[in-house]
């Protein structure tokens, strides 16, 4: 964690593989996770408090489930650009 000029806490960026480990740990421990994902039409989906439903590491996709209504969304791993406040770099 880094302190910005305005004394706001800024989470340190993480590498793509470390971000995938965070997602995998959330899947194994059934923890809720906050994700920001680019969508193919250019907008950003912000999934707050979603669960990791499953991961297809060979195909490069991750499924997320909304615990309140059961909605499931499938995203390519490479489109995920923020996990729990950590920016992702390649």
Secondary structure by P-SEA (a helix, b strand, c coil): cccccccbbbbbbbcaaaaaaaaaaaaaacccbbbbbbccccbbbbbccccccccccccbbbbbbccccbbbbbbbcccccccccbbbcc
